[in-house]
C-alpha cells in the first residue's frame, strides 16, 4: 500500500459490486378525472385499490412542495368532495 492512500474496501474492480440504482415504482394507468366529484373517502379507497402507493388529500389553496413522487395521487378536497386531482 502506498503511503497516504486509503485501503480498498472491495476487491472488485471499480463499479462492480455496487448496489443497483433503484427504479421508481410503476405508476397506475388511471384517469385523474375519474376522481373529481367523488366523496373523499370513496376516492381514497378507489385510488388504493387501483395501486396508488400514496394518496394525499388537501384543502383548497394548500401550500405544498412541487417535487414529483412516483405512485402518489393528490386530491384537492372541498366540503368532503374531490374538486381537483393530479399525480405526483
Secondary structure by P-SEA (a helix, b strand, c coil): cccccccccccccccccccccccccccccccccccccccaaaaaaaaaaacccbbbbbcccccccccccccbbbbbcccccccccccc
